[in-house]
Every structure is written in C-alpha cells, then in structure tokens.
C-alpha cells in the first residue's frame, strides 16, 4: 500500500473517532442543558439570554456563553494545571476554531469564548503555530480558498495547527492533530527534527 493511501485510511479511521467523540459531547451537553438550567439570571447579557432560550437545540451556543451551573466562572483568573489538561484533551477531540461551546464543557469554570481567547493567547505566546491566523498582538483568522474542495477546506481550517509547547506537559511536542493534512504533518515532523538538532548542538 502506498504512503498516501495509508495516510487516507488512517485519517478516515480518525475521522470516525472524532465524529463519535463530538456526538458524545453534544449529547452530554444537551442533557446538562435540559436538566440543570431552569431560568435566566438577572445579570445575563442579551446574547446569554438568547443562547439560554435555544439551549436544548444548540447546547454548543449555550456553552459558548456559559459554564456549567455547578462551577464558578473564572473568566479573568489565571489558568491552573488541571484546566490546561482539560483544554488539551478537548483540543485532541475538536481541533481548533470550531464548536468552542462543546469544547469548553470539560474545562472547569471556562465557557467557550474564554477557551477561544486562551487559544489565541497560545498563538501569541508561540506555544501554538497556525497558518490560518495573522501574527501580532490580536491574532485574527484569515480568509482563504481551499485548493482541493470542501473537505480539504474543513481539515485545513480546523486541524492545521501545531502545538509547539504544551503548558499541561501531557503532549509530546511538537504535536499535530491526527486529522491534519499531510503538509501539516510534514511541518510538525520538521519542527521535531529542528528541535532535536538544537538539543544536540546544545549538548555538544
């Protein structure tokens, strides 16, 4: 079997795992929305109230604005180790730039937009490399056209990042998502080679 076909087969297997994990998280979030939240709060914004009204149909939008009711909000507090671990676990499932509400569900006290902002902080600090974002103090996602159709666009938009440093120390960096395209995997491999070469030079 040629290398390209083997890569495509492996990605298809990972895609099925990804879809199952996302569906499982959706079901859990939907159940949470149906059983826990009973009413709105007086200090909620208009967007929070709108997401609450549609919580049963769109738990992702709800958790983009809210954390679990049983957890205190920690929007402006510094991140702790267990939160980084949970963030990385969600990154393994969802990739980046999509479904931040579902992404944030297992991160204690953090809602979707806070996780999205944390991802941008990782970009700014150099922990994560992603060609889909502009560089600078306020990284913004760029618009681009896919060369190979809709599916290529999907994988390039959500799985093109490379984790260069991991604050949770649970990943062997540099790391890229199993659903990333071949060019991203090649960049990740090159980053690993450069790091080994640097470490070798430092030791000798």
Backbone as CSV, one residue per row, in Angstrom:
resi,resn,N_x,N_y,N_z,CA_x,CA_y,CA_z,C_x,C_y,C_z
1,UNK,0.851,-1.197,0.000,0.000,0.000,0.000,0.887,1.247,0.000
2,UNK,0.598,2.196,-0.889,1.410,3.397,-0.963,1.158,4.281,0.258
3,UNK,2.115,5.178,0.494,2.071,6.012,1.691,0.813,6.880,1.728
4,UNK,0.413,7.422,0.568,-0.748,8.310,0.516,-2.026,7.561,0.875
5,UNK,-2.206,6.351,0.342,-3.408,5.570,0.645,-3.461,5.187,2.118
6,UNK,-2.305,4.844,2.675,-2.253,4.501,4.095,-2.623,5.715,4.949
7,UNK,-2.146,6.880,4.552,-2.474,8.121,5.253,-3.977,8.390,5.199
8,UNK,-4.587,8.201,4.024,-6.017,8.458,3.867,-6.849,7.481,4.684
9,UNK,-6.434,6.213,4.750,-7.145,5.218,5.552,-7.074,5.561,7.040
10,UNK,-5.890,5.949,7.488,-5.730,6.313,8.887,-6.571,7.536,9.241
11,UNK,-6.615,8.497,8.327,-7.400,9.697,8.578,-8.890,9.380,8.609
12,UNK,-9.326,8.444,7.789,-10.739,8.054,7.795,-11.108,7.402,9.120
13,UNK,-10.213,6.580,9.669,-10.449,5.971,10.976,-10.516,7.039,12.066
14,UNK,-9.587,8.001,12.001,-9.570,9.077,12.990,-10.810,9.960,12.859
15,UNK,-11.290,10.141,11.649,-12.484,10.952,11.418,-13.696,10.322,12.098
16,UNK,-13.825,8.996,12.014,-14.934,8.300,12.658,-14.846,8.452,14.179
17,UNK,-13.643,8.335,14.749,-13.457,8.521,16.189,-13.824,9.949,16.588
18,UNK,-13.389,10.887,15.766,-13.667,12.299,16.020,-15.168,12.562,16.032
19,UNK,-15.879,12.074,15.030,-17.323,12.298,14.926,-18.061,11.664,16.095
20,UNK,-17.624,10.481,16.518,-18.266,9.812,17.650,-18.034,10.588,18.946
21,UNK,-16.802,11.094,19.131,-16.476,11.845,20.349,-17.234,13.162,20.402
22,UNK,-17.362,13.831,19.252,-18.110,15.090,19.197,-19.587,14.850,19.486
23,UNK,-20.141,13.790,18.930,-21.543,13.464,19.174,-21.777,13.129,20.638
24,UNK,-20.848,12.425,21.245,-20.963,12.091,22.665,-20.960,13.361,23.516
25,UNK,-20.062,14.296,23.194,-20.012,15.548,23.939,-21.294,16.355,23.730
26,UNK,-21.825,16.361,22.503,-23.076,17.059,22.210,-24.206,16.498,23.066
27,UNK,-24.305,15.166,23.146,-25.380,14.529,23.922,-25.268,14.879,25.396
28,UNK,-24.045,14.869,25.928,-23.830,15.201,27.333,-24.229,16.645,27.608
29,UNK,-23.818,17.549,26.717,-24.142,18.968,26.889,-25.641,19.211,26.771
30,UNK,-26.291,18.514,25.859,-27.728,18.667,25.695,-28.467,18.206,26.947
31,UNK,-28.044,17.089,27.516,-28.639,16.593,28.756,-28.431,17.583,29.888
32,UNK,-27.224,18.148,29.972,-26.927,19.153,31.000,-27.851,20.361,30.865
33,UNK,-28.054,20.801,29.653,-28.919,21.967,29.414,-30.364,21.686,29.801
34,UNK,-30.822,20.469,29.536,-32.222,20.123,29.781,-32.526,19.914,31.263
35,UNK,-31.529,19.484,32.027,-31.792,19.100,33.416,-31.299,20.102,34.460
36,UNK,-30.298,20.919,34.122,-29.682,21.766,35.136,-30.209,23.183,35.141
37,UNK,-30.262,23.802,33.957,-30.627,25.211,33.895,-32.150,25.373,33.865
38,UNK,-32.680,26.092,34.844,-34.137,26.240,34.977,-34.613,27.636,34.594
39,UNK,-33.766,28.645,34.735,-34.199,30.012,34.445,-32.995,30.879,34.139
40,UNK,-33.267,32.050,33.603,-32.197,33.003,33.320,-31.799,33.745,34.587
41,UNK,-30.648,34.395,34.528,-30.178,35.217,35.646,-30.312,36.696,35.269
42,UNK,-30.526,37.528,36.260,-30.772,38.949,36.000,-29.568,39.657,35.390
43,UNK,-28.361,39.145,35.668,-27.156,39.810,35.164,-26.683,39.267,33.816
44,UNK,-27.457,38.401,33.184,-27.063,37.851,31.890,-27.187,38.893,30.784
45,UNK,-26.292,38.824,29.818,-26.356,39.709,28.664,-27.446,39.228,27.706
46,UNK,-27.728,40.034,26.698,-28.739,39.661,25.710,-28.330,38.385,24.964
47,UNK,-27.032,38.269,24.651,-26.546,37.069,23.961,-26.677,35.834,24.851
48,UNK,-26.409,35.998,26.152,-26.548,34.872,27.079,-28.002,34.432,27.192
49,UNK,-28.911,35.388,27.221,-30.330,35.046,27.307,-30.805,34.352,26.027
50,UNK,-30.307,34.820,24.891,-30.689,34.210,23.621,-30.169,32.774,23.541
51,UNK,-28.932,32.556,23.985,-28.376,31.199,23.954,-29.106,30.290,24.936
52,UNK,-29.580,30.862,26.063,-30.356,30.059,27.022,-31.677,29.630,26.401
53,UNK,-32.326,30.526,25.656,-33.617,30.207,25.033,-33.483,29.072,24.029
54,UNK,-32.329,28.963,23.388,-32.107,27.922,22.371,-31.214,26.786,22.874
55,UNK,-31.082,26.669,24.203,-30.099,25.756,24.774,-30.336,24.291,24.404
56,UNK,-31.605,23.875,24.291,-31.883,22.466,24.019,-31.546,22.091,22.584
57,UNK,-31.733,23.055,21.661,-31.421,22.797,20.253,-29.947,23.025,19.954
58,UNK,-29.344,23.957,20.670,-27.961,24.326,20.373,-27.138,24.449,21.649
59,UNK,-26.824,23.306,22.281,-26.012,23.356,23.505,-24.623,23.949,23.268
60,UNK,-24.123,23.854,22.035,-22.819,24.431,21.735,-22.856,25.945,21.902
61,UNK,-23.898,26.586,21.373,-24.041,28.036,21.515,-24.238,28.426,22.974
62,UNK,-24.953,27.566,23.724,-25.185,27.866,25.136,-23.864,27.864,25.908
63,UNK,-23.073,26.821,25.727,-21.825,26.724,26.489,-20.725,27.614,25.929
64,UNK,-20.983,28.236,24.789,-20.062,29.281,24.330,-20.164,30.496,25.252
65,UNK,-21.361,30.712,25.829,-21.596,31.868,26.699,-21.618,31.517,28.181
66,UNK,-21.800,30.221,28.512,-21.979,29.819,29.909,-21.063,28.646,30.247
67,UNK,-20.659,28.582,31.497,-20.043,27.361,32.008,-21.124,26.571,32.748
68,UNK,-20.775,25.398,33.264,-21.763,24.616,33.998,-22.222,25.371,35.242
69,UNK,-23.492,25.236,35.566,-24.061,25.972,36.695,-23.397,25.572,38.008
70,UNK,-22.904,24.344,38.091,-22.282,23.860,39.330,-20.859,24.379,39.509
71,UNK,-20.338,25.100,38.519,-18.963,25.597,38.591,-18.947,27.123,38.596
72,UNK,-18.091,27.680,39.414,-17.955,29.134,39.428,-17.208,29.611,38.187
73,UNK,-17.616,30.763,37.667,-16.957,31.323,36.490,-15.584,31.875,36.878
74,UNK,-14.598,31.614,36.003,-13.230,32.082,36.257,-12.682,32.792,35.020
75,UNK,-13.514,33.641,34.432,-13.169,34.247,33.145,-11.823,34.957,33.153
76,UNK,-11.564,35.758,34.176,-10.359,36.585,34.192,-9.279,36.066,35.129
77,UNK,-9.456,34.870,35.636,-8.448,34.293,36.528,-7.408,33.521,35.722
78,UNK,-6.207,33.408,36.290,-5.151,32.669,35.613,-5.502,31.185,35.552
79,UNK,-4.984,30.534,34.528,-5.304,29.123,34.307,-4.451,28.227,35.197
80,UNK,-5.079,27.171,35.714,-4.382,26.191,36.545,-4.064,24.940,35.726
81,UNK,-3.233,24.097,36.306,-2.746,22.922,35.582,-3.874,22.024,35.098
82,UNK,-4.851,21.739,35.963,-5.928,20.829,35.579,-6.774,21.397,34.448
83,UNK,-6.856,22.725,34.376,-7.596,23.363,33.286,-6.855,23.219,31.967
84,UNK,-5.532,23.366,32.015,-4.731,23.146,30.812,-4.881,21.714,30.307
85,UNK,-4.867,20.758,31.237,-5.018,19.348,30.856,-6.350,19.130,30.163
86,UNK,-7.420,19.677,30.737,-8.751,19.541,30.141,-8.814,20.243,28.787
87,UNK,-8.159,21.397,28.679,-8.122,22.138,27.415,-7.454,21.290,26.328
88,UNK,-6.327,20.678,26.657,-5.607,19.849,25.687,-6.422,18.621,25.302
89,UNK,-7.135,18.035,26.263,-7.977,16.882,25.944,-9.074,17.257,24.947
90,UNK,-9.649,18.451,25.102,-10.648,18.912,24.141,-10.006,19.218,22.789
91,UNK,-8.772,19.723,22.814,-8.059,20.009,21.567,-7.838,18.720,20.773
92,UNK,-7.606,17.615,21.487,-7.429,16.310,20.825,-8.719,15.874,20.121
93,UNK,-9.858,16.231,20.697,-11.144,15.821,20.113,-11.561,16.766,18.998
94,UNK,-11.614,18.056,19.298,-12.249,19.018,18.400,-11.295,19.693,17.426
95,UNK,-9.994,19.655,17.708,-9.129,20.544,16.969,-9.370,21.956,17.461
96,UNK,-9.162,22.949,16.596,-9.352,24.339,16.995,-10.319,25.033,16.032
97,UNK,-10.854,26.158,16.472,-11.659,27.045,15.625,-13.064,26.540,15.342
98,UNK,-13.527,25.529,16.043,-14.885,25.059,15.828,-15.491,24.566,17.137
99,UNK,-16.782,24.793,17.286,-17.577,24.262,18.393,-16.940,24.532,19.766
100,UNK,-16.552,25.784,19.975,-15.888,26.133,21.230,-16.792,25.883,22.439
101,UNK,-18.101,25.958,22.259,-19.006,25.697,23.377,-18.892,24.265,23.865
102,UNK,-18.977,23.301,22.941,-18.801,21.898,23.310,-17.381,21.653,23.796
103,UNK,-16.426,22.298,23.155,-15.009,22.197,23.528,-14.811,22.518,25.005
104,UNK,-15.501,23.570,25.479,-15.237,24.089,26.825,-15.924,23.307,27.935
105,UNK,-16.814,22.403,27.586,-17.670,21.773,28.599,-16.871,21.091,29.702
106,UNK,-15.744,20.457,29.359,-14.990,19.725,30.375,-13.883,20.569,31.000
107,UNK,-13.798,21.858,30.638,-12.777,22.736,31.224,-13.409,23.484,32.394
108,UNK,-13.018,23.197,33.622,-13.712,23.720,34.805,-13.798,25.251,34.826
109,UNK,-15.033,25.762,34.873,-15.247,27.188,35.038,-14.988,28.039,33.814
110,UNK,-14.734,27.405,32.676,-14.419,28.168,31.466,-15.469,27.900,30.395
111,UNK,-16.031,28.966,29.835,-17.002,28.805,28.755,-16.291,28.866,27.412
112,UNK,-17.052,28.772,26.325,-16.470,28.642,25.003,-15.615,29.809,24.570
113,UNK,-16.110,31.044,24.767,-15.331,32.179,24.273,-14.057,32.384,25.093
114,UNK,-14.054,31.941,26.354,-12.839,32.023,27.163,-11.787,31.029,26.640
115,UNK,-12.240,29.834,26.250,-11.317,28.856,25.656,-10.795,29.347,24.312
116,UNK,-11.674,29.994,23.547,-11.250,30.563,22.270,-10.188,31.634,22.483
117,UNK,-10.385,32.475,23.479,-9.396,33.515,23.793,-8.089,32.912,24.279
118,UNK,-8.182,31.835,25.054,-6.964,31.168,25.539,-6.165,30.606,24.366
119,UNK,-6.863,30.080,23.369,-6.175,29.566,22.180,-5.403,30.685,21.491
120,UNK,-6.001,31.851,21.399,-5.306,32.989,20.798,-4.116,33.423,21.645
121,UNK,-4.240,33.287,22.969,-3.099,33.580,23.843,-1.942,32.614,23.565
122,UNK,-2.277,31.350,23.317,-1.240,30.366,22.999,-0.570,30.689,21.665
123,UNK,-1.366,31.206,20.723,-0.794,31.641,19.446,0.166,32.809,19.657
124,UNK,-0.264,33.795,20.444,0.554,34.981,20.673,1.851,34.647,21.394
125,UNK,1.799,33.684,22.304,2.985,33.324,23.095,3.922,32.379,22.354
126,UNK,3.502,31.884,21.188,4.351,30.981,20.427,4.228,29.521,20.831
127,UNK,3.271,29.203,21.704,3.054,27.809,22.085,2.428,27.026,20.937
128,UNK,1.631,27.717,20.130,0.948,27.077,19.009,1.283,27.833,17.726
129,UNK,1.546,27.082,16.680,1.710,27.663,15.342,0.484,27.295,14.518
130,UNK,-0.091,28.303,13.863,-1.205,28.027,12.946,-1.200,29.034,11.808
131,UNK,-1.096,28.570,10.559,-1.037,29.474,9.409,-2.355,30.181,9.118
132,UNK,-3.450,29.742,9.746,-4.757,30.351,9.496,-4.933,31.690,10.198
133,UNK,-3.977,32.067,11.063,-4.101,33.295,11.827,-3.022,34.304,11.450
134,UNK,-3.392,35.576,11.552,-2.406,36.629,11.385,-1.541,36.698,12.638
135,UNK,-0.337,37.215,12.495,0.545,37.388,13.640,0.297,38.751,14.277
136,UNK,0.724,38.906,15.519,0.587,40.190,16.181,-0.083,40.075,17.533
137,UNK,-0.397,41.226,18.112,-0.992,41.254,19.445,-2.402,40.684,19.470
138,UNK,-3.129,40.816,18.366,-4.506,40.318,18.283,-4.638,39.401,17.071
139,UNK,-4.242,38.134,17.193,-4.334,37.222,16.047,-5.762,37.092,15.537
140,UNK,-5.928,37.210,14.235,-7.242,37.065,13.623,-7.181,35.986,12.560
141,UNK,-8.268,35.242,12.454,-8.313,34.177,11.471,-8.444,34.777,10.077
142,UNK,-7.648,34.269,9.150,-7.656,34.790,7.791,-8.671,34.041,6.939
143,UNK,-9.116,34.664,5.876,-9.990,34.014,4.904,-9.143,33.464,3.767
144,UNK,-9.417,32.254,3.371,-8.628,31.642,2.312,-9.508,30.682,1.537
145,UNK,-9.118,30.395,0.320,-9.859,29.453,-0.525,-9.144,28.108,-0.530
146,UNK,-9.914,27.053,-0.461,-9.335,25.717,-0.486,-8.953,25.332,-1.912
147,UNK,-7.823,24.659,-2.036,-7.360,24.243,-3.355,-8.046,22.965,-3.822
148,UNK,-8.496,22.152,-2.895,-8.990,20.825,-3.266,-10.416,20.558,-2.797
149,UNK,-11.245,21.581,-2.735,-12.645,21.345,-2.441,-13.006,21.501,-0.974
150,UNK,-14.261,21.193,-0.680,-14.856,21.447,0.630,-14.193,20.632,1.744
151,UNK,-13.905,19.356,1.498,-13.328,18.528,2.553,-11.932,19.020,2.939
152,UNK,-11.148,19.398,1.930,-9.819,19.931,2.196,-9.922,21.202,3.037
153,UNK,-10.906,22.036,2.722,-11.129,23.269,3.480,-11.407,22.941,4.944
154,UNK,-12.225,21.942,5.196,-12.584,21.543,6.561,-11.339,21.159,7.377
155,UNK,-10.511,20.289,6.806,-9.328,19.829,7.538,-8.296,20.939,7.686
156,UNK,-8.203,21.818,6.684,-7.218,22.883,6.748,-7.641,23.984,7.722
157,UNK,-8.932,24.162,7.896,-9.417,25.207,8.787,-9.334,24.794,10.249
158,UNK,-9.668,23.551,10.547,-9.804,23.131,11.942,-8.619,22.335,12.495
159,UNK,-7.757,21.817,11.634,-6.699,20.927,12.121,-5.315,21.282,11.576
160,UNK,-5.107,22.552,11.233,-3.835,22.954,10.630,-2.815,23.429,11.661
161,UNK,-3.157,23.387,12.938,-2.267,23.914,13.972,-1.211,22.884,14.390
162,UNK,-0.127,23.385,14.950,0.920,22.542,15.524,1.199,23.038,16.939
163,UNK,1.057,22.168,17.903,1.353,22.501,19.304,2.861,22.383,19.494
164,UNK,3.534,23.525,19.669,4.986,23.540,19.815,5.416,23.345,21.268
165,UNK,4.639,23.918,22.176,4.866,23.756,23.612,3.532,23.468,24.270
166,UNK,3.535,22.591,25.262,2.284,22.195,25.916,2.327,22.586,27.388
167,UNK,1.536,23.588,27.815,1.521,24.006,29.226,1.125,22.888,30.177
168,UNK,0.378,21.889,29.690,-0.055,20.793,30.559,0.978,19.684,30.646
169,UNK,1.958,19.710,29.748,3.019,18.681,29.698,2.460,17.274,29.482
170,UNK,1.303,17.182,28.827,0.706,15.873,28.560,0.891,15.437,27.109
171,UNK,1.361,16.349,26.255,1.611,16.023,24.860,3.106,15.917,24.602
172,UNK,3.462,15.050,23.690,4.846,15.009,23.223,4.954,15.989,22.061
173,UNK,5.494,17.150,22.345,5.544,18.217,21.334,6.841,18.130,20.521
174,UNK,6.812,18.661,19.280,5.651,19.264,18.603,4.602,18.207,18.253
175,UNK,3.344,18.624,18.308,2.224,17.705,18.100,1.215,18.335,17.157
176,UNK,0.695,17.542,16.233,-0.400,17.992,15.375,-1.552,16.995,15.484
177,UNK,-2.725,17.436,15.144,-3.932,16.611,15.277,-3.886,15.457,14.281
178,UNK,-4.376,14.277,14.671,-4.414,13.138,13.740,-5.179,13.416,12.449
179,UNK,-6.097,14.390,12.470,-6.871,14.713,11.275,-6.235,15.814,10.428
180,UNK,-5.047,16.243,10.788,-4.388,17.279,9.997,-3.956,16.723,8.649
181,UNK,-3.817,17.622,7.674,-3.408,17.223,6.332,-1.919,16.892,6.296
182,UNK,-1.502,16.288,5.195,-0.129,15.819,5.082,0.882,16.948,5.226
183,UNK,0.588,18.124,4.665,1.560,19.212,4.757,1.751,19.684,6.199
184,UNK,0.680,19.631,7.010,0.806,19.981,8.426,1.653,18.944,9.157
185,UNK,1.445,17.677,8.861,2.237,16.613,9.486,3.714,16.752,9.108
186,UNK,3.985,17.154,7.880,5.365,17.338,7.445,6.022,18.505,8.181
187,UNK,5.264,19.592,8.375,5.785,20.730,9.130,6.066,20.328,10.576
188,UNK,5.179,19.513,11.145,5.351,19.048,12.524,6.603,18.182,12.637
189,UNK,6.809,17.324,11.669,7.991,16.467,11.660,9.266,17.311,11.542
190,UNK,9.206,18.333,10.691,10.361,19.212,10.522,10.663,19.967,11.812
191,UNK,9.605,20.403,12.513,9.799,21.095,13.789,10.465,20.175,14.807
192,UNK,10.078,18.897,14.794,10.686,17.925,15.711,12.159,17.717,15.381
193,UNK,12.490,17.655,14.096,13.888,17.475,13.672,14.726,18.680,14.080
194,UNK,14.178,19.889,13.882,14.896,21.102,14.262,15.163,21.143,15.756
195,UNK,14.164,20.711,16.544,14.347,20.716,17.996,15.437,19.725,18.404
196,UNK,15.423,18.540,17.816,16.448,17.550,18.153,17.834,18.039,17.763
197,UNK,17.915,18.709,16.606,19.205,19.242,16.163,19.701,20.319,17.123
198,UNK,18.782,21.177,17.584,19.147,22.228,18.527,19.621,21.620,19.852
199,UNK,18.873,20.631,20.350,19.250,19.989,21.611,20.599,19.294,21.493
200,UNK,20.843,18.677,20.349,22.133,18.005,20.127,23.284,19.009,20.145
201,UNK,23.080,20.167,19.493,24.105,21.200,19.459,24.367,21.767,20.860
202,UNK,23.308,21.905,21.644,23.450,22.417,22.996,24.250,21.455,23.877
203,UNK,24.026,20.152,23.658,24.698,19.143,24.469,26.164,18.979,24.066
204,UNK,26.470,19.327,22.821,27.826,19.098,22.326,28.566,20.407,22.017
